[in-house]
């Protein structure tokens, strides 16, 4: 793979969250000047970039003006849904490369529009209902109610009765940017999967498959993934039975470059998809991929953002999804509500060679609220093992060696993940 020199170029990164650290790191390795913008003064990326900005990602006019005045050479985004449409609009105004169009990003941030695209191409989606179905009692419970553009489990509710539905519909609308919601059949008893592809000049590569394991429903954590394992045990089945219709959908969308992921459920030999994104899934799996294949996917998007193409001759491994026989895991330990008094053993644990990344959400003195969504997670820990048994032992080792105490002196560990669930 031949790399073009980008030394001295300027790139603007939309969003300063932890996920975007990979963009800053990759750009710096290439000698690129990094600028990060969002509305937060203390974003993680702003602590390490060359130039932090306080322009909201939705301030398209302000960002365009800044880029023109300061001769910015490229814009990049790729991990968070709210950044994606502004990213495309800003690039369009500036005439800069963008791996998607506003219309494509809309398709993959609006779940109703996504489902329409899937149905058109023979991709299974979760059966759904309308509000009229609810008011005329034509719903079979349980159902899952959510905003049409929900993310991070926000505004979502599992409903077993009409009384619960009334509250859930209001809750979903309050968390929807346009007031639109989805009411879907609840698939809680099915295995959850994630599928991520990376497209290079129209060539579609299967980058990642995942088995996701959610929290305990009796503890109201059924919306929160506690652990995910790659590759999925259903990888072969996906390639044999569902990939052709998904590839047809990607081509129908006209999508030729960049990441594309979908969450879904596996039931009786079929995959039913419900959550999409023309982006990476928002975890640190790209670091695992790089460890195995020495290919930096974040760097590829940096290069594309500055040149409008990927490096000459760039290809991904045809068997990349299988991680060379290794097992990748993303583990999310969950905390109860309260104020963290002390954290012990974490630095020693994150120094283990199998731990690729450990990104914490909270530290000593921070308050953890009872939100029962992704904010209940203490950290994201990405690990790589030679076998599933090694990954199980790494998770159990965390519980043995990392101690998080609350103000009452008691452990804040909540809903300990049971590794025997991993198969």
C-alpha positions in Angstrom: 0.0 0.0 0.0 1.5 3.3 -1.1 0.9 6.2 1.2 0.7 9.8 -0.1 2.5 12.4 2.0 0.0 14.6 4.0 2.6 16.4 6.1 1.4 19.8 7.2 -2.2 19.4 6.1 -5.0 20.6 8.4 -8.0 18.4 9.3 -11.1 19.3 11.3 -12.5 16.5 13.5 -16.2 16.8 14.2 -16.8 15.7 17.8 -14.3 15.3 20.6 -15.6 12.1 22.3 -13.3 9.3 23.3 -14.0 7.4 20.1 -12.5 10.2 18.1 -9.1 9.9 19.8 -8.3 7.4 17.1 -8.6 10.2 14.5 -6.3 12.5 16.4 -3.7 9.8 16.9 -3.8 8.7 13.3 -3.5 12.2 12.0 -0.6 13.0 14.2 1.3 9.9 13.0 0.8 11.3 9.4 2.1 14.8 10.4 -1.3 16.4 10.0 -2.4 19.4 12.1 -5.5 18.4 14.1 -8.5 20.7 15.0 -11.3 19.3 17.1 -14.7 21.0 17.5 -17.8 20.5 19.6 -19.7 22.5 22.3 -17.8 21.0 25.3 -14.7 22.6 26.7 -13.3 19.4 28.3 -13.8 16.9 25.4 -11.1 14.1 25.5 -9.9 14.9 22.0 -9.4 18.6 22.9 -6.8 17.7 25.5 -4.5 16.2 22.9 -5.3 17.9 19.6 -3.3 20.9 18.1 -6.3 23.3 18.2 -9.6 23.0 20.1 -12.7 24.9 18.9 -15.9 25.7 20.6 -18.1 25.5 17.6 -21.1 23.2 17.9 -21.2 20.6 15.2 -24.6 21.9 14.1 -23.2 25.4 13.5 -22.7 24.6 9.9 -22.3 28.2 8.8 -19.8 29.0 11.6 -17.7 25.9 10.8 -17.7 26.6 7.0 -16.6 30.2 7.7 -13.8 29.0 10.0 -12.6 26.4 7.5 -12.4 29.0 4.7 -10.6 31.5 6.8 -8.1 29.0 8.2 -7.5 27.0 5.1 -8.7 23.6 6.5 -7.9 20.8 4.0 -10.4 18.1 5.2 -13.2 17.2 7.6 -13.6 13.9 9.2 -16.3 12.1 11.2 -17.2 8.5 11.6 -18.3 7.4 15.1 -21.4 9.3 16.3 -24.7 9.7 14.5 -25.4 13.3 15.4 -22.1 14.3 13.6 -22.9 12.6 10.3 -25.4 14.8 8.5 -23.6 18.0 9.6 -20.3 16.4 8.3 -21.8 15.9 4.9 -23.4 19.3 4.7 -20.2 21.1 5.7 -18.1 19.1 3.2 -20.7 19.9 0.5 -20.4 23.6 1.2 -16.6 23.5 1.2 -16.3 21.1 -1.8 -14.2 18.7 0.4 -14.3 14.9 0.2 -17.0 13.1 2.3 -17.6 9.4 2.3 -21.3 9.8 2.3 -24.1 12.2 1.2 -26.6 13.9 3.5 -29.3 11.7 1.9 -27.3 8.5 2.7 -26.6 9.6 6.2 -30.3 10.3 6.7 -31.2 6.8 5.6 -28.9 5.4 8.3 -29.8 7.7 11.1 -33.6 7.6 10.7 -34.6 4.1 11.6 -37.9 4.3 9.7 -36.2 5.3 6.5 -33.6 2.6 7.1 -36.3 -0.1 7.4 -37.9 1.1 4.1 -34.5 0.6 2.4 -34.1 -2.8 3.9 -37.5 -4.0 2.9 -36.9 -2.8 -0.7 -33.8 -5.0 -0.9 -35.0 -8.1 0.9 -33.2 -7.4 4.2 -35.2 -8.6 7.2 -36.2 -6.0 9.8 -38.1 -6.3 13.1 -41.9 -6.3 12.6 -43.5 -3.0 13.8 -46.7 -1.4 14.7 -48.2 2.1 14.4 -49.8 4.3 17.1 -53.1 3.5 15.4 -52.5 -0.2 16.0 -52.0 0.7 19.7 -55.2 2.8 20.0 -57.2 0.1 18.2 -55.7 -2.7 20.3 -54.0 -4.4 17.4 -50.7 -5.0 19.2 -49.3 -8.3 20.5 -47.2 -7.6 23.6 -44.4 -7.3 24.6 -43.2 -4.5 22.3 -40.2 -2.1 22.2 -40.9 1.6 21.9 -38.2 4.1 20.9 -37.5 7.4 19.1 -37.0 7.0 15.4 -33.5 8.5 15.8 -32.6 7.0 19.2 -29.0 6.3 20.3 -27.4 5.1 23.4 -30.7 3.5 24.6 -32.2 6.9 25.2 -36.0 7.1 25.2 -36.5 3.4 24.9 -38.9 1.2 26.8 -40.0 -2.4 26.8 -43.8 -2.6 27.3 -46.0 -5.5 28.4 -49.3 -3.7 28.9 -51.3 -0.9 27.3 -50.8 1.2 30.5 -47.0 1.0 30.0 -47.4 1.9 26.4 -49.0 5.3 27.2 -46.0 6.4 29.2 -43.5 4.8 26.8 -44.9 6.7 23.7 -44.6 10.0 25.5 -41.1 9.2 26.7 -40.0 8.2 23.2 -41.4 11.4 21.7 -39.7 13.5 24.3 -36.3 12.0 23.2 -37.0 12.2 19.5 -35.6 15.1 17.5 -38.7 15.2 15.3 -41.3 13.6 17.6 -41.5 10.4 15.5 -41.3 7.0 17.2 -41.1 3.3 16.4 -43.1 0.5 18.0 -41.5 -2.9 17.3 -42.0 -6.4 18.3 -39.8 -7.1 21.4 -37.0 -9.5 20.5 -35.5 -9.8 24.0 -35.4 -13.6 23.9 -33.3 -13.6 20.7 -29.5 -13.4 20.3 -28.3 -9.9 19.4 -25.7 -9.5 16.7 -23.8 -6.7 15.0 -22.4 -6.6 11.5 -19.9 -4.1 10.3 -18.6 -3.7 6.7 -16.0 -1.4 5.3 -16.4 -0.3 1.6 -13.4 0.7 -0.6 -14.3 1.9 -4.1 -17.5 -0.2 -4.1 -15.7 -3.4 -2.8 -17.5 -4.5 0.3 -15.5 -6.2 3.1 -16.9 -7.9 6.1 -14.9 -6.3 8.9 -16.6 -7.4 12.1 -19.3 -9.6 13.4 -20.4 -9.5 17.0 -22.5 -11.5 19.5 -23.9 -9.0 22.1 -24.9 -9.9 25.6 -27.3 -7.6 27.4 -27.8 -6.9 31.1 -30.3 -8.5 33.4 -33.9 -7.6 32.6 -34.9 -8.0 36.3 -32.5 -5.1 37.0 -33.8 -3.0 34.2 -30.6 -3.4 32.2 -32.1 -5.2 29.2 -31.2 -2.2 27.0 -27.5 -2.2 28.0 -24.9 -4.4 26.3 -22.6 -5.8 29.0 -20.2 -7.7 26.7 -19.7 -8.4 23.0 -17.6 -11.1 21.4 -16.1 -11.2 17.9 -16.3 -13.0 15.6 -19.9 -14.0 16.0 -20.9 -17.6 16.2 -23.3 -16.8 13.4 -20.7 -15.4 11.0 -20.8 -18.3 8.5 -24.6 -18.2 8.6 -24.7 -14.5 7.9 -22.4 -14.9 4.9 -24.4 -17.9 3.6 -27.9 -16.6 4.1 -28.1 -12.8 4.5 -25.0 -11.1 3.1 -26.2 -11.0 -0.5 -29.3 -9.0 0.3 -27.3 -6.6 2.6 -24.7 -6.1 -0.2 -27.6 -5.4 -2.6 -28.9 -2.8 -0.2 -25.5 -1.1 0.1 -25.2 -0.8 -3.6 -28.8 0.4 -3.9 -27.9 3.1 -1.4 -25.0 4.1 -3.7 -22.5 3.8 -0.9 -19.0 3.3 -2.2 -16.5 4.2 0.6 -16.4 4.0 4.4 -17.8 2.0 7.3 -21.4 0.7 7.6 -22.8 -1.2 10.5 -26.1 -2.7 11.6 -27.4 -4.2 14.8 -29.9 -7.0 14.6 -31.3 -10.1 16.2 -30.9 -13.8 15.1 -34.0 -15.9 15.3 -34.6 -19.3 13.8 -32.0 -19.0 11.0 -32.9 -15.4 10.1 -31.3 -12.0 10.9 -33.6 -9.1 11.7 -31.9 -5.7 11.7 -33.0 -2.6 13.6 -30.2 -0.1 14.2 -27.9 1.2 11.4 -25.1 3.6 10.9 -22.8 4.8 8.1 -20.0 4.9 10.7 -18.0 2.7 13.0 -20.1 1.2 15.9 -18.6 3.7 18.5 -16.4 1.3 20.4 -12.6 0.7 20.3 -12.8 -2.4 18.1 -10.7 -0.7 15.5 -7.7 -1.0 17.9 -8.2 -4.8 18.0 -8.4 -4.9 14.2 -5.2 -2.9 14.0 -3.4 -5.2 16.5 -4.3 -8.3 14.4 -3.9 -6.9 10.8 -1.8 -3.8 11.2 -4.4 -1.8 9.3 -5.6 1.4 10.9 -9.2 2.0 9.7 -9.4 5.4 11.4 -6.3 6.4 9.4 -7.9 5.3 6.2 -10.8 7.8 6.8 -8.3 10.5 7.5 -6.5 9.9 4.2 -9.9 9.8 2.3 -11.0 13.0 4.0 -7.9 14.8 2.6 -7.6 13.2 -0.8 -11.0 11.8 -1.8 -9.6 8.3 -2.1 -8.0 5.5 -0.1 -4.3 4.7 -0.5 -3.5 3.2 -3.9 -3.9 -0.6 -3.8 -5.7 -0.6 -0.5 -7.5 -3.9 0.3 -8.7 -5.4 3.5 -8.1 -9.1 4.4 -10.8 -11.3 2.9 -10.9 -13.3 6.2 -10.4 -10.1 8.3 -13.6 -10.8 10.2 -12.1 -13.9 11.7 -9.3 -12.0 13.5 -6.7 -14.6 12.5 -8.3 -17.2 14.9 -8.2 -14.9 17.9 -11.2 -13.7 20.0 -12.0 -10.0 20.5 -14.2 -8.8 23.3 -15.6 -5.5 24.4 -16.5 -5.6 28.1 -18.7 -3.0 29.9 -18.6 -3.4 33.7 -21.8 -1.8 35.2 -22.1 0.2 38.4 -25.0 0.9 40.8 -26.0 4.5 41.5 -23.9 6.5 43.9 -20.7 8.5 44.3 -17.4 6.7 43.7 -15.1 7.0 46.7 -12.2 4.9 45.4 -11.0 2.9 42.4 -8.3 0.3 43.0 -6.6 -2.2 40.8 -7.6 -0.6 37.5 -4.2 0.6 36.4 -2.7 -2.9 37.0 -5.5 -4.5 35.0 -5.3 -2.1 32.0 -1.6 -2.9 31.8 -2.3 -6.6 30.9 -1.0 -7.4 27.4 -4.4 -8.8 26.4 -6.1 -5.5 27.3 -6.0 -3.4 24.1 -7.9 -0.4 25.4 -9.6 0.7 28.7 -11.7 3.9 28.5 -13.4 4.9 31.7 -16.6 6.9 32.0 -16.2 7.8 35.7 -13.5 8.4 38.2 -13.1 9.0 41.9 -15.6 11.6 43.2 -18.0 11.2 40.2 -21.7 10.5 40.7 -23.3 7.6 38.9 -27.0 8.1 38.4 -29.6 5.3 38.1 -30.3 5.8 34.3 -30.4 2.2 33.3 -28.8 3.0 30.0 -25.2 3.2 28.7 -24.4 5.8 31.5 -24.6 2.9 33.9 -21.3 1.6 32.5 -18.1 2.3 34.3 -15.8 1.6 31.4 -15.3 0.1 28.0 -12.6 -2.6 28.1 -11.4 -4.0 24.8 -9.4 -7.2 25.0 -7.9 -9.8 22.7 -7.5 -13.5 23.6 -6.3 -16.6 21.9 -9.5 -18.4 22.8 -12.9 -17.8 24.3 -11.8 -19.4 27.6 -8.9 -16.8 27.8 -11.4 -14.0 27.3 -13.7 -15.4 30.0 -10.7 -15.5 32.4 -9.8 -11.9 31.6 -13.4 -10.8 32.5 -13.4 -12.8 35.8 -9.9 -11.4 36.6 -11.4 -7.9 36.3 -13.9 -8.7 39.0 -11.2 -10.2 41.3 -8.7 -7.4 40.9 -10.6 -4.1 40.3 -12.5 -2.7 43.3 -14.8 0.3 43.1 -16.2 1.5 46.4 -19.0 4.0 47.0 -19.3 6.6 49.8 -20.9 3.9 52.0 -17.7 1.7 51.7 -19.6 -0.9 49.7 -18.8 -2.2 46.3 -20.5 -0.4 43.4 -20.3 -3.4 41.1 -23.8 -4.1 39.8 -25.1 -6.9 37.6 -21.8 -8.8 37.4 -21.5 -10.3 34.0 -21.7 -14.1 34.1 -19.0 -15.4 31.6 -20.7 -18.8 31.3 -23.2 -17.0 29.0 -20.4 -16.7 26.4 -20.6 -19.5 23.9 
